[in-house]
Amino acid sequence: MCAHNPPCPVAEAPDREAAQPLRHRPEQGWSLLCNGVLLFEDTGELLPDGRVIAPHRPLGAPLDTAGAAS
């Protein structure tokens, strides 16, 4: 149960990534959020019930190779 005020979004909420981090391990690439979500640096998630949310970071702009010198 979240003790923050206002409370953090629950793991089932669309904005679940807005929950406060309880543990942050950048050297391992993950953070544990207050709502029990394990958030990975590639934007993938593991929910407390075991469901996996695939990474969903935006794709970068395509490389422009038309003007590249040969």
C-alpha positions in Angstrom: 0.0 0.0 0.0 1.3 3.4 -1.0 2.0 5.9 1.8 2.6 8.9 -0.5 0.3 11.8 -0.6 -1.3 11.9 -3.1 -1.2 8.2 -3.6 0.8 6.7 -6.4 -1.1 5.2 -9.4 -1.8 1.5 -9.0 0.0 -1.1 -11.1 -3.1 -1.6 -13.3 -3.4 2.2 -14.1 -2.3 3.5 -17.5 -0.1 6.0 -15.7 1.6 3.4 -13.4 5.1 4.6 -14.4 4.4 7.8 -12.4 4.7 6.0 -9.1 7.6 6.9 -6.9 10.7 4.7 -7.1 11.5 2.7 -4.0 14.7 1.2 -5.3 16.8 2.4 -8.2 19.6 0.2 -9.7 20.9 2.0 -12.7 23.9 -0.2 -12.9 21.5 -3.2 -13.4 19.0 -1.2 -15.5 15.8 -1.3 -13.3 13.8 0.5 -10.7 11.1 -0.8 -8.3 8.2 1.5 -8.1 5.9 2.1 -5.1 3.1 0.2 -6.8 5.2 -2.9 -7.2 6.0 -2.4 -10.9 9.5 -3.3 -11.9 10.5 -0.7 -14.6 13.4 -1.5 -16.9 15.6 1.1 -18.6 14.4 -0.1 -22.0 10.9 0.9 -20.8 9.7 -2.7 -20.4 7.8 -3.5 -17.3 7.1 -6.4 -15.0 3.8 -6.0 -13.2 3.2 -7.5 -9.7 0.9 -10.1 -11.1 3.6 -11.4 -13.4 2.4 -9.8 -16.6 5.1 -8.4 -18.9 4.7 -5.1 -20.7 7.0 -4.9 -23.7 9.4 -2.0 -24.1 7.5 1.0 -25.6 10.1 3.8 -26.0 9.6 5.9 -29.1 11.6 5.0 -32.1 14.3 7.5 -33.2 14.2 9.3 -36.5 15.5 7.2 -39.4 19.1 7.9 -40.4 19.5 10.1 -43.5 22.0 8.4 -45.7 21.0 10.2 -48.9 23.4 13.0 -48.3 26.3 10.9 -47.0 29.6 11.1 -48.9 30.9 7.9 -50.5 
